[in-house]
Amino acid sequence: MKKRKNINDVVNETIEQYGKVRVICKLQDRIDEVGLNLRELSLLTGIRYASLNELKNGKKVTLNLQHLLAVMIALKIQSFDELFELQFDEDDAIERFEADAQIYKDTGIPDIDLKRIESNAERLERTAELKQKQKH
């Protein structure tokens, strides 16, 4: 059970780096644009209405990739950013996030994040995976 707790801790720490952040689903906007309602999208994709409603309202915690693909194909969406966006609650969080993203693009992963990888590998008892990567 401890290993599972560590996994959840690492996931939550990753998400919380920029304060409270959530995924906003723009499904209602997309179905409005094409003139469908949620019931029709359900029938078009074969996905339960309740599942689509949970997704639309931000209640769906996990996403099935097959369902996501079906929605995107049905609505002729090519990019995830047409369906989802991150929303940060802290005023400076988006600026910090964008600055960090630019560092990743310009110079690669910074040392602090490389150290976090090593630390998380130890916490998750996955240090052997780091050694495998170093061999390649």
SEVOFI-454258 format. One record per residue (C-alpha): x, y, z. Coordinates in steps of 0.1 Angstrom, whole numbers. Each point is the difference from the previous one (the first is absolute). Last residue first. Example, Ala and Ser with C-alpha at 12.3 -4.5 7.8 and 13.67 -1.06 7.14 Angstrom:
SEVOFI-454258
{X: 137, Y: -11, Z: 71}
{X: -14, Y: -34, Z: 7}
***
This chain:
SEVOFI-454258
{X: 213, Y: 35, Z: -238}
{X: 17, Y: -12, Z: 32}
{X: -11, Y: 31, Z: 19}
{X: -36, Y: -8, Z: -7}
{X: 3, Y: -34, Z: 15}
{X: 16, Y: 15, Z: 32}
{X: -29, Y: 24, Z: 3}
{X: -25, Y: -29, Z: -3}
{X: 18, Y: -19, Z: 28}
{X: -7, Y: 30, Z: 23}
{X: -38, Y: -8, Z: -1}
{X: -7, Y: -4, Z: 37}
{X: -27, Y: 28, Z: -2}
{X: 18, Y: 22, Z: 25}
{X: 34, Y: -8, Z: -16}
{X: -12, Y: 8, Z: -35}
{X: -17, Y: 31, Z: 13}
{X: 33, Y: 13, Z: 14}
{X: 18, Y: -7, Z: -33}
{X: -27, Y: 16, Z: -21}
{X: -1, Y: 30, Z: 24}
{X: 38, Y: 4, Z: -5}
{X: -6, Y: 2, Z: -37}
{X: -27, Y: 26, Z: 7}
{X: 24, Y: 22, Z: 20}
{X: 27, Y: -5, Z: -26}
{X: -21, Y: 16, Z: -28}
{X: -16, Y: -21, Z: -27}
{X: 8, Y: 13, Z: -35}
{X: 17, Y: 33, Z: -8}
{X: -23, Y: 20, Z: -22}
{X: -32, Y: -21, Z: -1}
{X: 2, Y: -10, Z: 37}
{X: 9, Y: 36, Z: 10}
{X: -30, Y: 12, Z: -20}
{X: -23, Y: -23, Z: 19}
{X: 14, Y: 13, Z: 33}
{X: -8, Y: 36, Z: -11}
{X: -35, Y: -11, Z: -11}
{X: -7, Y: -17, Z: 33}
{X: 14, Y: 30, Z: 20}
{X: -22, Y: 24, Z: -20}
{X: -30, Y: -23, Z: 4}
{X: 6, Y: -3, Z: 38}
{X: 3, Y: 37, Z: 6}
{X: -36, Y: 7, Z: 9}
{X: -7, Y: -33, Z: 17}
{X: -31, Y: -19, Z: -11}
{X: 15, Y: -16, Z: -31}
{X: -22, Y: -14, Z: -28}
{X: 13, Y: -26, Z: -24}
{X: -17, Y: -5, Z: -33}
{X: -20, Y: -27, Z: -16}
{X: -21, Y: -7, Z: -31}
{X: 15, Y: 21, Z: -28}
{X: 34, Y: -3, Z: 18}
{X: -2, Y: -38, Z: -6}
{X: 5, Y: 6, Z: -37}
{X: -16, Y: -15, Z: -30}
{X: -37, Y: 5, Z: 8}
{X: -25, Y: -13, Z: -26}
{X: -28, Y: -2, Z: 26}
{X: -5, Y: -37, Z: -5}
{X: 37, Y: -6, Z: -4}
{X: 8, Y: 19, Z: 32}
{X: -27, Y: -17, Z: 20}
{X: 10, Y: -35, Z: -13}
{X: 37, Y: 8, Z: 9}
{X: -10, Y: 10, Z: 35}
{X: -20, Y: -31, Z: 4}
{X: 29, Y: -22, Z: -11}
{X: 24, Y: 19, Z: 23}
{X: -22, Y: -7, Z: 30}
{X: 1, Y: 30, Z: 23}
{X: 4, Y: 0, Z: 37}
{X: -15, Y: 24, Z: 25}
{X: -32, Y: 8, Z: -18}
{X: -17, Y: 28, Z: 20}
{X: 11, Y: 28, Z: -23}
{X: -36, Y: 8, Z: -10}
{X: 5, Y: -10, Z: -37}
{X: 18, Y: -32, Z: 10}
{X: -27, Y: -9, Z: 25}
{X: -26, Y: 6, Z: -26}
{X: 19, Y: -21, Z: -26}
{X: 1, Y: -29, Z: 25}
{X: -37, Y: 4, Z: 9}
{X: -9, Y: 0, Z: -37}
{X: 17, Y: -34, Z: -4}
{X: 25, Y: 0, Z: -29}
{X: -13, Y: -16, Z: -33}
{X: 16, Y: 29, Z: -19}
{X: -30, Y: 13, Z: -20}
{X: -26, Y: -10, Z: 26}
{X: 19, Y: 17, Z: 27}
{X: 6, Y: 30, Z: -22}
{X: -37, Y: 1, Z: -6}
{X: -7, Y: 0, Z: 37}
{X: 26, Y: 27, Z: 6}
{X: -16, Y: 24, Z: -25}
{X: 11, Y: 6, Z: -35}
{X: 2, Y: 32, Z: -20}
{X: 37, Y: -2, Z: -11}
{X: 11, Y: 31, Z: 21}
{X: -23, Y: -10, Z: 29}
{X: 17, Y: -34, Z: 2}
{X: 35, Y: 17, Z: 1}
{X: -10, Y: 26, Z: 26}
{X: -16, Y: -27, Z: 22}
{X: 32, Y: -21, Z: -2}
{X: 23, Y: 28, Z: 11}
{X: 14, Y: -20, Z: 29}
{X: 20, Y: 21, Z: 25}
{X: 28, Y: -19, Z: 17}
{X: 9, Y: 13, Z: 34}
{X: 28, Y: 17, Z: 18}
{X: 4, Y: 10, Z: 36}
{X: 35, Y: 10, Z: 7}
{X: 26, Y: -1, Z: -27}
{X: 19, Y: -31, Z: 12}
{X: -33, Y: -16, Z: 11}
{X: -3, Y: -24, Z: -29}
{X: 34, Y: -15, Z: 5}
{X: -4, Y: -2, Z: 38}
{X: -33, Y: -18, Z: -6}
{X: 15, Y: -26, Z: -23}
{X: 29, Y: -6, Z: 24}
{X: -23, Y: -4, Z: 30}
{X: -23, Y: -23, Z: -19}
{X: 30, Y: -23, Z: -9}
{X: 13, Y: 2, Z: 35}
{X: -33, Y: -11, Z: 14}
{X: -1, Y: -29, Z: -24}
{X: 35, Y: -11, Z: 12}
{X: -12, Y: 2, Z: 36}
{X: -29, Y: -24, Z: -7}
***
